[in-house]
Amino acid sequence: MLVLQSGKIKIIDHLVHEILGLPCRGHEVKLAQGDSRYDRLLEWREQFSVSEGQSLIKASDVVEKMRQSGAVDDLFKINFLVVMANVLIRSNTNNFVAQSIISFDDDLDNCAKYNWASYLIRSLVITKQRWKRTSSLFYTGPMIFLLLETRKEQMEPEKKTKRDIKVGPAYRSPYVQRNTNIFSHYSRQEIAVYRENIFVCKEQKFLRKVIRTLRPGKKLSYSVIDIWSILMNDRENYKSPDSPMRLYFDIGFSIGPLDEKNSEEAQYQMFKSEMEHFFNRYPNIRFEGSDLLFFPVYANRHFYLVCFNLMKQAFEVIDNIRQGKNAGKYYGPRIRLLVRFFLLANLVKNLKPSYLVMPWQTIQNDTDCGLFLMRHMETYMGDAKTWTSDLKPENYGQTRQLDKIRAKYCHAILASPLNEIRQKILDEAKLLYNKMASERVMSIVIEASKRKGARVHGKKMIKGRVLFDED
């Protein structure tokens, strides 16, 4: 562990490889003991003009021998190994080279097959302990590596990996507002961010055209649902102790594994692959202890939600379109397949599907199905009888409400702390909002000048009569 003023850095093999390029895989470097070690040392020392019994060799002498060498023979390779080890890994407190590396216990052509990064880390530990035990001011460890790594941290602080933040008990409360308030007026930030569109989280990048599908009248891109699942899983860190634990999977589980064009065996293998990929991507998410498992489904250009309700041992289908008696026929094949996959994976018991009926369901609204899906994911707590989504019934202001939710959800995504370019988006959105407000004022003034003396009806912006000089 390297301790700096800015924090601690865990030194691992791959970090050494990144800084110095030393191999970080393969066998552990070992040094020979006994006669074989002594023979190689004598052979190496014979190339230098030193008196009998003299063993101290200067680094400059080793480099000069390398320059004079006309071939890359074993002697040249040993000299290179000595220089490399003294410069990058471990040296003496004087200008004579440390010779321990000459005892490398293998053919020199096999050097690349060894983990030299691990050898450097072991040397770092040994030299530090020795340095602390002596009064010497000279540190003989891998100084170049330490300098380069320290400099890298100073030059690129924005690339540091943030540690996972544990949520304290004070933030895990039933009073924490986890659902998006769809009744509040638009904030300036929400209006401005709604016109921007980019999201980056843990190497996952979602393009401008993806977020643009949140505009009114557009059918959502399934990538928006993937982003929403990321946000929903993060929000579960702030749930109160009495709230059910919800786990959200991404849309990928329904695109390949539930594609009827593939054989059932191929579908199951894709399901297993998606499951492994999901938990590898999000190592902090655990299946154990979950009460509700949400699977967003995209089939026949339509979004709906499948929920494994482990609290009630129920398998629930949640859709904004009321299917009525045709529900079993419409959802049947995919639902049975998903249940079968979970049975094969020993994740749930055999469950029969139920189709939830909600007062805000629609007859034909297929355009906003993705938006309904997001709201269902956000608000369903496992009990349909007490479920409140705040959605209005169809033909009773629902269309206008959904347009408002689009703006709210766009802001929730782009302004999320998980968005790595959040601040950039908010800064640009502020400039955009100010520009739009300025242009709005100018348009009102220009319109007023055309209707001299007329009353200007700018919405809560300019009231009264606006008079202009004749010239």
C-alpha positions in Angstrom: 0.0 0.0 0.0 1.5 3.3 -1.1 0.4 6.2 1.3 0.2 9.7 -0.3 -1.2 12.9 1.0 -4.1 12.5 -1.5 -4.9 9.0 -0.3 -3.7 5.3 -0.4 -2.8 3.3 -3.5 -2.9 -0.4 -3.5 0.2 -1.6 -5.5 -0.6 -4.7 -7.5 1.1 -6.5 -10.4 -0.9 -4.9 -13.1 -0.1 -1.4 -11.7 3.6 -2.1 -12.0 3.1 -3.4 -15.5 1.2 -0.3 -16.4 3.9 2.0 -15.1 7.1 0.2 -16.1 6.0 -2.4 -18.6 7.4 -5.3 -16.6 5.7 -8.7 -17.2 3.0 -9.3 -14.6 2.1 -12.9 -15.3 3.9 -16.3 -15.2 6.2 -17.9 -12.7 7.5 -16.3 -9.5 11.1 -15.1 -9.9 13.5 -17.4 -7.9 17.2 -17.1 -7.3 19.5 -20.1 -7.4 21.4 -21.3 -4.3 24.6 -23.2 -3.9 27.3 -24.1 -6.5 25.2 -23.2 -9.6 24.8 -19.6 -8.3 28.5 -19.3 -7.5 29.6 -20.6 -10.9 27.4 -18.0 -12.8 28.7 -15.2 -10.6 32.4 -16.2 -11.3 31.7 -16.4 -15.0 30.1 -13.0 -15.1 32.9 -11.3 -13.1 35.6 -12.6 -15.4 34.7 -10.1 -18.1 35.8 -7.2 -15.9 39.5 -6.3 -15.2 39.4 -6.7 -11.4 42.0 -8.0 -9.1 41.6 -11.5 -7.6 39.1 -11.6 -4.9 37.6 -8.3 -5.9 33.8 -8.5 -6.5 32.6 -4.9 -6.6 31.6 -3.8 -10.2 30.5 -0.3 -11.2 27.2 0.1 -13.1 29.1 2.2 -15.8 31.4 -0.8 -16.4 28.5 -3.1 -17.0 26.9 -0.7 -19.5 30.3 -0.3 -21.3 30.5 -4.1 -21.7 27.1 -4.1 -23.2 28.1 -1.4 -25.7 31.2 -3.3 -26.7 29.4 -6.6 -27.2 29.0 -7.6 -30.8 26.3 -10.2 -30.2 23.3 -10.8 -27.9 24.8 -13.8 -26.1 24.3 -15.0 -22.6 26.8 -12.5 -21.2 25.0 -9.6 -22.8 21.7 -10.9 -21.4 23.1 -11.2 -17.9 24.5 -7.7 -18.1 21.1 -6.3 -19.3 19.4 -8.1 -16.4 21.8 -6.6 -13.9 21.3 -3.1 -15.2 17.5 -3.5 -15.4 17.3 -4.9 -11.8 19.6 -2.2 -10.4 17.8 0.7 -12.1 14.2 -0.5 -11.7 14.0 -2.9 -8.8 16.8 -2.8 -6.3 20.3 -1.2 -6.0 23.1 -0.6 -3.5 23.7 2.5 -1.4 27.0 3.1 -3.4 27.8 3.2 -7.1 28.5 -0.6 -7.3 25.8 -2.9 -8.7 23.8 -5.4 -6.7 24.6 -8.8 -8.1 21.9 -11.0 -6.6 19.9 -11.1 -9.8 22.7 -12.9 -11.6 21.5 -16.0 -9.7 18.3 -16.1 -11.7 17.3 -19.8 -11.6 16.4 -20.5 -15.3 17.6 -20.2 -18.8 17.9 -16.5 -19.7 15.7 -16.9 -22.7 12.8 -17.6 -20.4 12.9 -14.3 -18.5 9.7 -13.1 -20.2 7.8 -16.0 -18.7 8.3 -14.7 -15.2 6.3 -12.3 -13.1 8.8 -9.5 -12.7 6.1 -7.1 -11.4 5.6 -9.3 -8.4 9.3 -9.5 -7.9 9.5 -5.7 -7.8 6.7 -5.6 -5.2 8.5 -8.1 -3.0 11.6 -6.0 -3.3 9.6 -2.9 -2.4 8.5 -4.5 0.9 12.0 -5.8 1.8 13.8 -2.5 1.0 11.3 -0.5 3.0 11.6 -2.7 6.1 15.4 -2.5 5.8 15.3 1.2 5.3 13.2 1.7 8.4 15.6 -0.5 10.5 18.7 1.5 9.6 19.8 5.1 10.0 20.8 5.4 6.3 19.2 8.1 4.3 19.6 6.1 1.1 16.6 4.1 -0.1 17.6 1.2 -2.4 14.2 0.1 -3.6 12.3 0.7 -6.9 12.5 4.5 -6.7 11.7 5.1 -10.4 8.4 3.2 -10.0 7.5 5.2 -6.9 8.3 8.5 -8.6 6.4 7.7 -11.7 3.3 6.4 -9.9 3.3 9.4 -7.6 3.6 11.8 -10.5 0.8 9.9 -12.3 -1.5 10.4 -9.4 -0.7 14.1 -9.3 -1.2 14.6 -13.0 -4.4 12.6 -13.4 -6.4 13.0 -10.2 -9.7 12.7 -12.1 -8.9 9.2 -13.1 -8.7 7.9 -9.6 -11.2 5.1 -8.8 -13.7 6.3 -6.3 -14.2 4.0 -3.3 -17.6 2.5 -2.8 -19.5 4.6 -0.3 -21.4 2.8 2.4 -24.8 4.3 3.2 -25.3 5.1 6.9 -28.4 4.3 8.9 -29.6 7.9 8.8 -30.0 7.7 5.0 -31.9 4.3 5.2 -35.2 5.7 6.3 -38.8 5.5 5.2 -38.7 9.3 4.9 -36.0 9.3 2.1 -37.8 10.3 -1.1 -36.8 7.5 -3.6 -39.6 8.0 -6.1 -39.5 10.9 -8.6 -42.1 13.5 -7.6 -44.2 13.9 -10.8 -46.6 16.6 -9.3 -43.9 19.2 -8.6 -43.3 22.1 -11.1 -40.4 21.9 -13.5 -37.2 23.2 -11.9 -34.9 25.3 -14.0 -32.4 22.5 -13.9 -34.9 20.0 -15.1 -35.9 22.1 -18.0 -32.4 22.7 -19.1 -31.1 19.2 -18.6 -34.1 17.8 -20.6 -32.5 19.3 -23.7 -29.2 17.6 -23.1 -28.5 13.9 -23.6 -25.5 11.9 -22.6 -24.8 9.3 -19.8 -21.6 7.6 -18.8 -21.3 5.1 -16.0 -18.5 2.6 -15.4 -17.3 2.4 -19.0 -20.9 2.2 -20.2 -21.7 5.0 -22.6 -25.1 5.9 -23.9 -25.3 8.1 -27.0 -27.3 11.3 -27.6 -29.8 9.6 -29.8 -30.7 7.2 -26.9 -31.7 9.9 -24.5 -33.5 11.8 -27.3 -36.2 9.0 -27.3 -37.4 10.5 -24.0 -39.0 13.4 -26.0 -42.8 13.4 -26.1 -44.3 11.2 -28.8 -41.2 9.0 -29.1 -40.9 5.4 -28.3 -38.2 4.7 -25.8 -34.9 3.1 -26.8 -34.4 -0.1 -24.8 -31.0 1.4 -23.7 -32.9 4.0 -21.6 -34.4 1.0 -19.7 -30.8 -0.3 -19.1 -29.8 3.1 -17.7 -33.0 3.1 -15.5 -32.1 -0.3 -14.1 -28.6 1.0 -13.1 -30.2 3.9 -11.3 -32.9 1.8 -9.6 -30.3 -0.7 -8.2 -28.3 2.3 -6.8 -31.4 3.7 -5.2 -31.9 0.4 -3.3 -28.8 1.4 -1.2 -31.0 4.0 0.4 -34.0 1.9 1.2 -35.4 1.8 4.7 -34.9 -1.4 6.7 -38.6 -2.2 6.4 -38.8 -1.7 2.7 -38.5 -4.8 0.4 -35.2 -5.4 -1.4 -35.6 -5.0 -5.1 -33.2 -6.2 -7.8 -33.4 -4.9 -11.3 -32.0 -6.7 -14.4 -31.4 -5.1 -17.7 -33.3 -5.5 -21.0 -30.6 -7.9 -22.4 -32.3 -10.8 -20.7 -35.3 -10.5 -23.0 -33.6 -9.7 -26.3 -31.5 -12.9 -26.8 -32.7 -15.5 -24.2 -36.4 -15.0 -25.1 -36.0 -14.8 -28.9 -38.2 -17.5 -30.3 -35.9 -17.8 -33.4 -33.3 -19.6 -31.3 -33.6 -23.2 -29.9 -34.5 -23.6 -26.2 -31.0 -24.8 -25.4 -29.4 -21.9 -27.1 -31.8 -19.5 -25.3 -30.9 -21.0 -21.9 -27.2 -20.7 -22.6 -27.7 -17.1 -23.5 -29.7 -16.6 -20.3 -26.8 -18.1 -18.2 -24.3 -15.9 -20.1 -26.3 -12.8 -19.5 -26.7 -13.7 -15.8 -22.9 -14.2 -15.4 -22.1 -11.0 -17.3 -24.6 -9.0 -15.2 -23.2 -10.0 -11.8 -19.6 -9.6 -13.1 -20.4 -6.1 -14.2 -22.1 -5.2 -10.9 -20.1 -7.2 -8.2 -21.8 -5.2 -5.4 -25.3 -6.5 -6.4 -26.3 -9.7 -4.6 -29.2 -12.1 -5.5 -29.4 -13.4 -2.0 -31.8 -11.4 0.2 -33.8 -9.9 -2.7 -37.5 -9.8 -2.3 -38.5 -8.6 -5.8 -36.8 -9.5 -9.0 -37.6 -7.2 -11.9 -37.1 -8.2 -15.6 -38.0 -5.6 -18.2 -39.2 -7.3 -21.3 -39.1 -5.9 -24.9 -41.0 -8.1 -27.4 -43.0 -7.3 -30.5 -41.9 -3.6 -30.2 -43.6 -3.4 -26.8 -42.3 -3.0 -23.2 -43.7 -4.7 -20.1 -42.4 -5.8 -16.7 -42.1 -9.3 -15.2 -41.7 -9.5 -11.5 -40.6 -12.5 -9.4 -42.3 -11.7 -6.1 -40.4 -13.9 -3.7 -42.3 -12.4 -0.7 -45.6 -13.9 -2.0 -44.1 -16.7 -4.1 -45.8 -15.1 -7.1 -44.9 -14.5 -10.7 -46.4 -11.2 -11.8 -46.8 -9.6 -15.2 -47.2 -5.8 -15.2 -48.2 -4.0 -18.4 -49.7 -0.7 -19.2 -52.0 -2.2 -21.8 -54.9 -4.2 -20.4 -54.9 -7.6 -22.2 -57.9 -9.0 -20.4 -58.7 -12.6 -21.3 -56.0 -12.7 -23.9 -53.2 -12.2 -21.4 -52.2 -15.9 -21.1 -52.0 -16.2 -24.9 -50.1 -12.9 -25.4 -47.5 -13.4 -22.7 -47.5 -17.2 -22.3 -44.6 -18.5 -24.3 -42.0 -16.0 -23.0 -43.3 -16.1 -19.5 -43.1 -19.9 -19.3 -39.6 -19.8 -20.8 -38.4 -17.3 -18.2 -39.8 -19.3 -15.4 -38.1 -22.5 -16.8 -34.7 -20.8 -17.0 -35.0 -19.8 -13.3 -36.0 -23.3 -12.4 -33.0 -24.8 -14.2 -30.8 -22.3 -12.4 -32.4 -23.2 -9.0 -33.2 -19.6 -8.4 -36.9 -19.8 -7.7 -39.7 -22.4 -7.2 -42.3 -23.3 -9.8 -44.7 -20.3 -10.0 -47.9 -19.6 -11.9 -48.1 -16.2 -13.6 -50.6 -13.6 -12.5 -51.5 -10.5 -14.5 -51.9 -7.3 -12.5 -54.8 -5.0 -13.2 -54.3 -1.3 -12.4 -56.6 1.7 -12.8 -54.1 3.6 -15.0 -53.9 0.9 -17.6 -54.6 1.8 -21.2 -56.3 0.3 -24.2 -54.1 1.2 -27.1 -51.2 3.4 -25.8 -48.2 1.5 -27.2 -46.0 4.6 -27.6 -45.5 5.3 -23.9 -45.1 1.6 -22.9 -41.5 2.2 -22.0 -42.4 5.1 -19.8 -45.0 3.1 -18.0 -42.4 0.3 -17.5 -40.0 2.8 -15.9 -42.7 4.1 -13.5 -43.7 0.5 -12.6 -40.1 -0.4 -11.9 -39.7 2.7 -9.7 -42.9 2.4 -7.6 -44.0 -1.2 -7.3 -43.2 -2.6 -3.8 -44.8 -6.1 -4.2 -48.3 -5.5 -3.0 -50.7 -4.6 -5.8 -53.5 -3.7 -3.4 -51.6 -0.8 -1.8 -49.6 0.2 -4.9 -49.7 3.9 -5.7 -47.9 4.9 -8.9 -49.5 8.5 -9.0 -50.4 7.8 -12.6 -53.7 9.2 -13.8 -56.3 7.1 -15.6 -56.4 7.1 -19.4 -58.2 10.1 -20.9 -58.1 12.0 -17.6 -54.9 14.0 -18.0 -52.6 11.0 -18.5 -51.1 12.1 -21.8 -50.0 15.5 -20.4 -48.7 13.8 -17.2 -46.6 11.3 -19.2 -45.0 14.2 -21.2 -44.0 15.7 -17.8 -42.6 12.4 -16.6 -40.4 12.2 -19.7 -38.8 15.5 -18.7 -38.5 14.5 -15.1 -36.9 11.1 -15.9 -34.5 12.7 -18.4 -33.3 15.0 -15.6 -33.1 12.1 -13.1 -30.8 10.2 -15.5 -28.5 13.0 -16.7 -28.2 14.7 -13.3 -27.7 11.4 -11.4 -24.5 11.2 -9.3 -23.8 8.0 -11.2 -23.3 10.0 -14.4 -19.6 10.6 -14.6 -20.1 13.7 -16.8 -22.9 15.0 -14.7 -21.2 18.3 -13.9 -20.4 19.0 -17.5 -24.0 18.4 -18.5 -25.4 20.7 -15.7 -22.9 23.5 -16.6 -23.9 23.3 -20.3 -27.6 23.0 -19.4 -27.4 26.2 -17.3 -25.9 28.1 -20.2 -28.6 26.7 -22.5 -31.3 27.7 -20.2 -30.0 31.3 -19.8 -29.7 31.6 -23.6 -33.3 30.3 -24.1 -34.6 32.7 -21.5 -32.8 35.6 -23.1 -34.2 34.7 -26.5 -37.7 34.4 -25.1 -37.5 37.9 -23.6 -36.2 39.3 -26.9 -39.0 37.6 -28.9 -41.6 39.2 -26.6 -40.0 42.7 -26.9 -39.8 42.4 -30.7 -43.4 41.2 -30.9 -44.5 44.1 -28.7 -42.7 46.6 -31.0 -44.7 45.4 -33.9 -47.9 46.0 -32.0 -47.2 49.4 -30.6 -49.2 50.2 -27.6 -50.8 46.8 -27.5 -50.8 44.7 -24.3 -48.1 42.0 -24.3 -49.2 38.6 -23.1 -45.8 37.0 -22.2 -46.4 34.3 -19.7 -45.5 35.9 -16.3 -42.6 37.6 -17.9 -43.7 41.1 -19.1 -46.9 42.7 -18.1 -48.5 46.1 -18.9 -48.0 48.3 -21.9 -44.7 48.5 -23.7 -44.3 51.9 -25.6 -41.5 52.7 -28.1 -40.4 56.0 -29.6 -41.5 56.8 -33.1 -37.9 56.6 -34.5 
